[in-house]
Amino acid sequence: MFVAGCCFIIPAVIITAIFAWAYQLYGHLPYVQPFIYGIKPAIISVIVVTMISLSRKALKSVQLGIIGITSAIAVLAGFNEIYVLFGAGFIGILLVLNSIWKECSLWFCPIHFIAN
């Protein structure tokens, strides 16, 4: 399975690196601009379709939906994507721990053993 994963990922990484290198080298040239204008909408549409399909799989509760929408708004407002990602993950962890804490009794709880 590892070999299959490598055979799938490595060519995609190489192709992406070649396109990034070519864009960095030739992207500012005027005769290349029409090609870039044609590629940008296609890439944006692929990203949007992927986001929609992943969001349908990821939205398993209202809380996760609220975290996702809040994260998207934060990124669109100009916050750093990495900070938003870690913040959303941290909030998700806190929500899971809160639900575990509510379900177990105070004297027998995994979090109680971790805290002590």
MODELLER restraints for C-alpha pairs under 7 A, 6 or more apart:
rsr = mdl.restraints
at = mdl.atoms
rsr.add(forms.Gaussian(group=physical.xy_distance, feature=features.Distance(at['CA:26:A'], at['CA:32:A']), mean=7.00, stdev=0.5))
rsr.add(forms.Gaussian(group=physical.xy_distance, feature=features.Distance(at['CA:27:A'], at['CA:33:A']), mean=6.92, stdev=0.5))
rsr.add(forms.Gaussian(group=physical.xy_distance, feature=features.Distance(at['CA:59:A'], at['CA:65:A']), mean=5.70, stdev=0.5))
rsr.add(forms.Gaussian(group=physical.xy_distance, feature=features.Distance(at['CA:67:A'], at['CA:88:A']), mean=6.30, stdev=0.5))
rsr.add(forms.Gaussian(group=physical.xy_distance, feature=features.Distance(at['CA:71:A'], at['CA:84:A']), mean=6.08, stdev=0.5))
rsr.add(forms.Gaussian(group=physical.xy_distance, feature=features.Distance(at['CA:71:A'], at['CA:88:A']), mean=6.74, stdev=0.5))
rsr.add(forms.Gaussian(group=physical.xy_distance, feature=features.Distance(at['CA:75:A'], at['CA:81:A']), mean=5.91, stdev=0.5))
rsr.add(forms.Gaussian(group=physical.xy_distance, feature=features.Distance(at['CA:75:A'], at['CA:84:A']), mean=7.00, stdev=0.5))
